[in-house]
Amino acid sequence: MVLSVDARTFKQTVLEADGFVLVSFWTPWCGPCRILSKYLNRLDEDASHQMQVCQVNADENLKLAHNYRLIQIPTLFLFEKGKVIRRQDAFESRSAIVEQLNLLLDQVPRTA
């Protein structure tokens, strides 16, 4: 299950993590967010990638949303050892979601 993170737990869960963390900023009223969420749940269950998958509700965590200068939602950030190494915030269709998610995953090592 994808971990829900908020302003209180973001530093420990994301910024202080030793490895890769994929963070999705979303809102409950966002249709593409719901589509992306299904893929993130599958990705989290797959465990073939060495990373933690998290979601941040942007409506409930406005300061975090502001700090990461969200332009639109959903927005994905791939962190490695606390630093953003990739940002993705243009999801026009279901196929674009899959394609862009795969581009992010190409940067994460797979388990043997």
Secondary structure as GFF3:
##gff-version 3
##sequence-region A 1 112
A	DSSP	beta_strand	3	4	.	.	.	ID=ss1
A	DSSP	alpha_helix	10	10	.	.	.	ID=ss2
A	DSSP	pi_helix	11	15	.	.	.	ID=ss3
A	DSSP	beta_strand	20	26	.	.	.	ID=ss4
A	DSSP	alpha_helix	31	46	.	.	.	ID=ss5
A	DSSP	beta_strand	51	57	.	.	.	ID=ss6
A	DSSP	alpha_helix	62	67	.	.	.	ID=ss7
A	DSSP	beta_strand	75	80	.	.	.	ID=ss8
A	DSSP	beta_strand	83	88	.	.	.	ID=ss9
A	DSSP	alpha_helix	94	105	.	.	.	ID=ss10
###
